[in-house]
């Protein structure tokens, strides 16, 4: 339970920070957050790119102004909130949702890591840290799922 809480709190904090950076930079283009380390390591550039909203997939399908084209940070806040709250619920149903959403977040993390590395050619420390947190939640949820599955068969 403590590991889940730590992962979810860190993920939610980073997601909120990403939202803050995006909004602050939109208000003041000269704003330079702590995560901007240089031209090839700029979280501002990543968050402001089309890949920083809707995983880069919503805009080509529904348009830039679509209500579904939300910042990735907002998706992250919801994901970490769901993981944190549902992690306190016992049972296989909750474990299945936790594992399913963790798999989805891992797939999204791999996708965005590829975009970061090959498309944007940037080093976003906030992004990479969230990918690692998502991997940690996936491992945690996988272990919980396996434990519940073995309890049922025993």
N, C-alpha and C positions, 0 to 999 in steps of 0.2 A: 504494500500500500504506500509506503514512504517513497519507493522508487518511482511509482506512477505519479505521485504528487509532485516530486521534484522535476520529472520530465515534463509534466503538463504545465507547471508553473513557469519553468524556463521557456517552453515553447510559446505559451501565451504572452509572456513578457517580450520575447523577440518579435512575435507577430504584432503586438501593440507598438513596439518600437518601429517596425517597418511601416506601419500606418502613419505614425508620427512623422517619420522621415519623408514619406511621400507627400503628406499634407504641408509640412513646413517648406519643402522645396517648391511646391506648387505656389505657395504664397510669396516666397522669396527665393528666386532662382540662384541667388548668391549663397544660400544656406549650405554649409558643409558639415554634415554629421560626423561623428566619431568613426563610423564604419566606412567612410571614404578615405582610403589609405593612399590612393594615387590613381592615375589614369586607367590602369589595368586592374584596379581593386576598388571599384566604386559601387557601393550598394545603391546609391542614388540613381546611377545610370541603369542598373538592373530593375529597380522598383518602378522607374519611369518608362521602361520599355513596354512594348505590347505584351511581353511575357510576364510582366509584373501584375497583370490583371487577368482573371479568368484562366490562369495557367497558359495564357497565350492562345487558347483554343476557342474562346467564346467570341472574340472580336471578328475573326474571319467567317464565323457561322451566323452570328446574330447582330453584328455591328458593334462599333466602339461605344455607342451610347446606350446599349442594351442594359437593362436593369440586372441582368445576369452577369455582366462583365465587371465583377467586383474585384477589388485588390486582393492579391493572394494573402496578404496579411489578415484580411477579414475572414477568409476561408480558414486560415490557421487558427485564429481566435476561436471560431466555432468548433473546429476539430479538437483542439486541446480542452475546451470546455466539455465537450461530449465525452472525451476520453477520461477526464477527471471525474465527472459526475457518474457516468455509467460504470466506471471502475469500482464504485462502491456498492453496486448492485450485484447480489449473488445470483448464480444460475447460469445455465447453458445459453439461454437467449441473449443475455447481456454479453456473455463471453463471445458469442458468435458475431454480434454487432461490433464489438470492440476489435475482434480480429479482422472482420471484413473492412472496417474503416481504416484499420492500420495497413492492410494490404493495399487499399486504394491510395493511402498517403505515401506508401513506399513506391508505388508505381509513379505517382505524381512527382515524387522526389527524384527518382531516376530520370524521368522525362526532363524536369527542370535542370538537373545537373548536366545533362547532355546539352541542353540549350545554353547553359552558362559556359560550359567548356568549349563547345564547337561553334555555337551561333554567336553569342555575345563576346566570347573570349575574355571573360571577366572573372575576377576572384571576389565573390561576395561572401564575406565571412558570416554574416547573418544568415544567408541562404544555406551555406554549407552546414552551419551549426543546426539549423532546423532539420536538414536532411538526416543528420546524425541522431537527433532527438527522435525523429520518426522511426528510424531503424531501431532505436532502443525500445520504443513503444511496441513495435512489431515483435521484437524478441520477447518482451514481457507478455504480450497478449498471446503469442504462440505457446509459451510455457503454460499459461493459465488454461488455455484451450485443451492442451494435451493432458494436463492434470485432471480437468473435469471429465474428459473423455475416458481416461483410465479409471476414474472413480465409478463411472456409470457401468463399465464392463466388469468391474470387480464384484 
